[in-house]
Amino acid sequence: MSNEKREAAVEKETGRIESFSDGVFAVAITLLVFDLKVPQPPAGATFSVAGLGIALFNQWPSYLTFMTSFATILIMWVSHHGIFKLVYKSDTPFLFANGFLLLLVTVVPFPTSLVAQYLTTPAAAVACAVYSGVFVVINVAYNLLWWSVARHRRLLNPGVAAVQVKTHTRNILLGFPVYLLATLLAFWNPYVSLGICGGLWIFWAFTFYERRPRQRITGEQDVEAAPGTGS
């Protein structure tokens, strides 16, 4: 099959799935901004310049969790797009796995609000544990999605190299123990837990960045694809 026909087939089978998924990611990332509140002065009073500055500064947990969650959802979307670049067709298990992941994506604004509200209180450990725990489950969903794609290579583009499949599998699996560690560490130091979650999105950003696609020629040899070829 020529590259032009193959690309047309991919668009026909996965175009609607990607469009729907992009819409869900967009809604989830937009909902995060609702945690950024305008400070309200006490009843019958107004803020001075210094008072407003202090009130804005006191909302730093909201800014921190907004930036962390925004970056996380953004990288989740990039990772999701990276997976779909390798997909050639879809089936029912793949659709349900993708739907399960999207369900969890829409949940992210809730633990974000939880951390923003309770990070500076004695309940910070529980809030951060819930936050990290949500990403443990999200990583499970990513593994299910990738498994539904890569199992027996049924849905993969024929040009995807075996080494590329192995690398994606290893990198996605790595997220589970790290997020689980962040969940446990939340009860020791909530800020360390958030730091781990915030740092992982940098790893995912580099994980799904590929300068040039690779195309499999034989079962033993992988080479860089020429421009216009590959996934």
N, C-alpha and C positions, 0 to 999 in steps of 0.2 A: 504494500500500500504506500502511495506517495505521501510525503510530509503534508502536502496541502489537504489530501483526503483524510489523513489521520487527525489533523488539527480540527477539521470540520466535524469529525465523529466525536471528538472530545467535547467540543462546544455543544453538540446536540445532546449528549448524554449527561454532562455535568454542569452545563451553563445555568440551568434553573436552580440547581442545588447551591452553586456558588453565589448566585444573586440573592437567594433567600438567606443564606448564611451571612453574607455581608450585611444584609439589613439587620439581622439580629445583633451582630457585633456593633453596628453603628448605634443601635438603640441602647445597648448596654453601656457603651462608652459615654454616651450622652447623659445617661441617668446619673453618672458620677458627679456631674457638676452641681446637682441639686444639694449636695452636702456642703457646698460653699455658701454660707449664710452671711447676710449683711448684719453686722452687730447692732443690737437694739439697746438704746440707753434705758435707764430706769424710768418708770412711769413718771411723767411730768417733768422730765429733765432732758437736757441735750448734751451731746458729747462736746468736750473741748477738743482742740487739735491733739493735745497729748493723750486725752482720754480715748479718742477714736483710734489713735496709733496703738495704744496698749490693748484695746479691745481686739483690734485686728491681729496683733501679735499673739494674743492668747488663743487664737484659733489655729495655731500652727499644726496641731494634730490633723485637722481637716485638710490642710494644704499637703502635708506629708502623705497621708493616705490617698488623697486624690492623685498626686503625681505617681505614686507607686502603682496604684490600681490602673490608672490610665496607661502607663507604660506596659503593665502586665497584659492588659487586654489588647493593646496594640501589637505586642509581640505574639500573643496568642493568635491574633488574626494573621500576622505574617507567617507563623508556623502552619496555620491552617491552609493558607495560600500555597505554602511550600509543598504540603502534602498533595494538594489538588493538582499541582503542576506535574506530579508523577502518576496521576490517576488517568486511566484510559477509558474506563466505563464504570458503571455503578450497578449495585444490586440491593436487595432488600436489607440484609444485615448492615451493609455500609450506610444506607439511609438512616436506619435506626441508631447506629453508632454516632453518626453525625448529629442527629436530633438530640441524643443524650448529651453530647458535648455542648450544643447550643443551649440546652436547658440550664446547664451549669454556668455558662457564660452570663446568662441573665441574672444569676444569683449573686454575682460578684459585687454589685452595688450594696447589697445588704451587709456583708461583713465589713465592707469599707466604711459604712455609716457606723457600724458597731465600734470599730477601732477609733474612728474620729471622735466619738462621744465618750469613750471610756479609757482612752490611752493614758490620761493623766490621773486616773482614779485607781483605787485598790483592785478594781475588777479588770485591770489592763491585761493580766495574764490570760484570763478566760477569753476576752475579746480577741487577743492576738492568736490564741490557740484555735478559735473558731475560724479566723481569717486564714491561717495557714492550713487548717484542716480542709477548708473548701478547695484549696489548690491541690491537696493530696488527691481528692476525688476527681478534680479536673484532669490531673495527670493520668489517672486511671482511664478516664474517658478518652484522652488522647491515645493511650496505648490500645484501647479497644478499636478506635478508628483506624489506627495504623495497622493493627492486626487484621482487620477486615479487608484492608487494601492489599497487604503484602503476603497474606497466607496463600501459599502456592502460586503467588504472583498473578492471581486471577484478574485483578483490576488494574495492575500496573501497566504503564506504557511499555511495550516490548523493548524500547531503547534504553530503559533504566538499567544501570549496571548493578551487578550483585553486590559490589562493595558499597555502593550508595545505599542500598536497602539495609545492609548490615550496619552502616554508620548511623542511619536514622533510627533503627531499632535500638541501638545502644544508647544514643543520646536521649531518646524519649523515655526509656526505662530509667535513666539516671535521675530524672525528676522525682520519682516516687520516694526513694529513701531520703533525698535532701529535703523535700517538703515535709516528710514525716518527722525528720530531725527538727525542723523549724517549729513544728507543732509541739513537740515535747519540750523544746528549749523555751517556749513561751512561758512556761510555768517557772522557769529559772530567771529569765530576763526577756521581757516582751520586746525590747528594742533590738536585741540580737535576732530574735525571730523575724521581726520585720526586715532587718538588714539582709537576712538570708533570702527572704522572698523578693526583696528589691534587687538583690544582686543576681538572682537567677534569670531575670529577664534579659540581662546582658549576655548571659551564656546562650539563651535561646536565640537571641538576635544573631550571634555569630554562628550558631549551629545550623540555622536554615539559610545562611547566606552562601551562595555559590557564585563564584565569579564567572564560570563557564560550565554549561551542562556537560555531562559525560555520557557517552553512548557505548553500549556493549556491542562489540563486533563478534567475539566468540565467547565461549564459556570460560576461557582462560585469560582473555586479554581485554583491557579497558583502555580507551583513549579519549582525549578531549574531542568533543564534537565540534565540527566546523560551524561557523555562524549560520543560523537558519535551520540547524538540525537539533535533535534531542528534544527533551520535554520543555 
